[in-house]
Amino acid sequence: MTTPASPRRRWFRRLLFWSVLLCSFVVVAGYVRYTTGLSLTEAGAPPRTDAIVVVTGGAQRIDDAVSLLNADRGRRLLISGVNERTGRDELAKLNPSAREALNCCVDLDYRARNTIGNAIETRRWVRRHDFRSLLVVTSNYHMPRTLLELRHAMPGVRFVPHPVVTDQVDVAGWWRDWHAIRLLVPEYLKYLVAALRSKLETDPETSRLSVIIGGRKPISPKPGELIGPDYDKRSRAPAPPRGA
């Protein structure tokens, strides 16, 4: 024979039920707002800024960023989050229009491991060159989180978004395209976590939550000048004979 639940327990269950329902509604409504706010088409000619930063993740992002650099939308370009085995020659092969720019006006960041790392390394680059405004190039679905991390790291810098739109992700049909759902839902949840973390911590470079969330530090512990294929070639080169 079961005993009837006490009024206090029934009240607590109802409160828990409605709290979960309300939180679910808020999250779903936020997701709808997030997806409907994504750019569906690439913008026209953006305003000129001091420099350009592109977050790696696809050849089209780099190609668009180089095109903006060649169009004099910024003085220099930072490609953040480059794979350690990818050098300037490989980037030039993937993006033929970038060959000339890669030799004069492009800096490669090998240390960033995620979006938080992109913001940290971009801040160091911005401070080194004393830039005041940045044109930000990344995918349209990745742009909200990228801007959030950059603004958290550099509140005094002006950011101009230049989202890259591809046919591979149907953002307009986010509710019917399973591929888009699998991509956008995790990205939205990461955005929520980043928004909460930015409220709790002031500096991403000393963030403990970023290490817990990502499972490792957002940037490589190696110095930037000791990473990349160019350094590997120098380190493997035979030492000159004595007396040479």
C-alpha positions in Angstrom: 0.0 0.0 0.0 1.5 3.3 -1.1 1.3 6.4 1.0 0.0 9.6 -0.6 2.6 12.2 -1.2 2.7 15.1 1.2 1.4 18.5 0.1 5.0 19.9 0.3 6.4 17.1 -1.9 3.6 17.6 -4.5 4.4 21.3 -4.5 8.1 20.7 -5.0 7.4 18.3 -7.9 5.2 20.9 -9.6 7.8 23.6 -9.1 10.5 21.3 -10.5 8.3 20.4 -13.5 7.4 24.0 -14.4 11.0 25.1 -13.8 12.3 22.5 -16.2 9.6 23.4 -18.7 10.4 27.1 -18.5 14.1 26.6 -18.9 13.5 24.3 -21.9 11.3 27.0 -23.5 14.0 29.7 -22.9 16.7 27.5 -24.4 14.5 26.6 -27.5 13.4 30.2 -28.0 17.1 31.3 -27.7 18.0 28.7 -30.3 15.4 29.9 -32.7 16.5 33.4 -32.3 20.1 32.3 -32.7 19.5 30.5 -36.0 17.2 33.1 -37.5 19.8 35.7 -36.8 22.5 34.0 -38.8 23.5 35.6 -42.1 22.1 33.9 -45.2 24.1 35.8 -47.7 27.6 37.2 -47.7 27.8 40.9 -47.2 29.0 43.3 -49.8 32.1 45.4 -49.5 32.8 45.9 -45.8 34.2 49.1 -44.3 38.0 49.4 -44.1 39.5 48.4 -40.8 43.0 48.4 -39.4 43.5 44.7 -40.0 41.7 41.4 -40.7 41.6 38.1 -38.7 40.3 34.8 -40.1 39.5 31.8 -37.9 40.6 28.6 -39.7 38.0 25.9 -40.5 37.8 25.9 -44.3 39.6 27.0 -47.4 36.8 29.4 -48.4 37.3 31.4 -45.1 41.0 32.0 -46.0 40.2 32.8 -49.6 37.6 35.4 -48.6 40.0 36.9 -46.0 42.8 37.2 -48.6 40.4 38.8 -51.1 39.5 41.4 -48.5 43.2 42.0 -47.8 43.8 42.4 -51.5 40.9 44.8 -51.7 42.6 47.0 -49.1 40.0 46.3 -46.3 42.9 46.0 -43.8 46.6 46.4 -43.6 47.5 43.0 -42.4 45.8 39.6 -42.0 46.1 37.1 -39.2 45.2 33.4 -40.0 44.5 32.0 -36.5 44.5 28.3 -35.6 46.6 27.0 -38.5 47.5 23.4 -38.3 51.1 22.8 -37.2 52.0 20.9 -40.4 50.5 23.6 -42.7 53.0 26.2 -44.0 52.8 29.1 -46.3 53.4 26.9 -49.4 50.5 24.7 -48.6 48.2 27.6 -48.0 49.3 29.1 -51.3 48.4 25.9 -53.1 45.0 25.8 -51.5 44.5 29.5 -52.1 46.4 30.6 -55.2 45.3 34.2 -54.9 47.0 34.4 -51.5 50.6 33.6 -52.7 51.7 37.2 -53.0 49.9 38.4 -49.8 51.4 35.5 -47.8 54.9 36.8 -48.4 54.2 40.3 -47.3 51.1 40.9 -45.2 49.9 37.7 -43.6 50.8 36.3 -40.1 50.1 32.7 -39.2 49.0 31.7 -35.7 49.8 28.0 -34.8 49.1 28.2 -31.1 45.3 28.6 -30.9 43.5 25.3 -30.3 39.9 26.6 -30.2 37.8 29.8 -30.4 39.0 30.9 -27.0 42.6 30.4 -28.2 41.8 32.4 -31.3 40.7 35.3 -29.2 43.8 35.1 -27.0 46.3 35.0 -29.9 44.4 37.7 -31.8 44.6 40.0 -28.8 48.4 39.5 -28.6 48.6 40.2 -32.3 46.4 43.3 -32.0 48.5 44.7 -29.1 51.7 44.1 -31.0 50.6 46.1 -34.0 48.4 48.6 -32.0 45.3 47.9 -34.1 42.0 49.5 -33.1 39.6 47.8 -35.5 39.3 44.3 -36.9 37.4 42.7 -39.8 36.4 39.2 -38.6 36.1 36.4 -41.1 34.6 33.0 -40.2 31.5 30.9 -41.0 28.1 32.5 -40.4 27.2 29.9 -37.8 30.5 30.4 -36.0 30.4 34.2 -36.1 28.3 34.8 -32.9 30.6 32.8 -30.7 33.7 34.2 -32.3 32.6 37.8 -31.8 31.6 37.0 -28.2 35.1 35.7 -27.4 36.9 38.5 -29.2 34.8 41.2 -27.5 35.4 39.6 -24.2 39.1 39.5 -24.8 39.3 43.0 -26.3 36.5 45.3 -25.2 38.2 48.4 -26.6 38.5 47.1 -30.2 35.9 47.6 -32.9 34.9 44.4 -34.7 33.3 44.2 -38.1 31.8 40.8 -38.9 32.2 39.3 -42.4 30.4 35.9 -42.2 31.2 33.3 -44.8 28.2 31.5 -46.2 28.5 28.1 -47.9 26.1 25.8 -49.6 27.2 22.9 -47.3 25.1 24.2 -44.4 21.5 25.1 -45.1 21.1 27.7 -42.3 17.8 28.9 -43.8 16.3 25.4 -43.4 17.7 24.8 -39.9 14.5 23.0 -38.7 14.4 20.5 -41.6 18.0 19.8 -42.6 19.5 17.2 -40.3 23.0 18.1 -41.2 22.3 21.7 -40.2 20.7 20.7 -36.9 23.7 18.5 -36.0 26.0 21.5 -36.6 23.9 24.3 -35.2 22.7 22.8 -32.0 26.2 22.0 -30.6 27.4 25.4 -31.8 24.5 27.1 -30.0 25.2 25.2 -26.8 28.9 26.3 -27.0 27.7 29.8 -27.5 25.6 29.7 -24.3 28.6 28.2 -22.3 30.9 30.9 -23.7 28.4 33.6 -22.7 28.1 32.3 -19.2 31.9 31.9 -18.9 32.5 35.5 -20.0 30.2 36.6 -17.2 32.1 34.7 -14.6 35.7 35.3 -15.7 37.3 38.5 -16.8 40.4 37.3 -18.7 40.3 34.3 -21.1 44.1 33.9 -20.8 43.8 33.0 -17.1 40.5 31.1 -17.5 40.2 27.9 -15.6 36.7 27.1 -17.0 38.1 27.1 -20.5 40.5 24.3 -19.6 37.8 22.3 -17.9 35.4 22.8 -20.9 37.9 22.1 -23.6 39.9 19.4 -21.7 43.2 21.3 -22.3 44.5 24.8 -22.5 43.1 27.0 -25.3 46.6 27.8 -26.6 49.6 25.6 -27.1 52.3 25.9 -24.4 55.0 26.1 -27.1 56.2 29.6 -28.1 54.8 30.7 -31.5 58.2 30.8 -33.2 58.9 27.2 -32.3 55.8 25.8 -34.1 55.1 25.1 -37.7 56.7 23.4 -40.7 59.3 26.2 -41.2 60.7 25.6 -37.7 60.6 21.8 -38.3 62.7 22.3 -41.5 65.3 24.4 -39.6 65.4 22.0 -36.7 66.0 19.0 -39.0 68.6 20.7 -41.1 72.1 19.2 -40.6 74.5 21.4 -38.6 77.2 23.1 -40.7 80.7 21.6 -40.4 83.0 23.1 -37.9 85.2 25.8 -39.3 82.8 26.5 -42.2 
